[in-house]
Amino acid sequence: MSFRVNATRIKNNQVSVLARVTVNGKRANISLQQKVILSEWNSNKGRAKGNKQESRLLN
C-alpha cells in the first residue's frame, strides 16, 4: 500500500489523497476523502510534511 496525491486535480492549491493498493499486479486507488496542500506533500515518503496538527492527523 502506498499513499499518493492526485496532482492533476488541483483546486485552491489542494489535492486529494489516495491510497494505492496492489494485489497480484492489479492496482486500485481509494480516495481517503482528505485534502492536503500540494507544497506540504512529500512524494518520496508518501506523507504530509511538517508538525502542524493537520499533518499529524493525516499521517
C-alpha positions, 0 to 999 in steps of 0.5 A: 500500500502506498499513499499518493496525491492526485496532482492533476486535480488541483483546486485552491492549491489542494489535492486529494489523497489516495491510497494505492493498493496492489494485489497480484499486479492489479492496482486500485486507488481509494480516495481517503476523502482528505485534502492536503496542500500540494507544497506540504506533500512529500512524494518520496515518503508518501506523507504530509510534511511538517508538525502542524496538527493537520499533518499529524492527523493525516499521517 
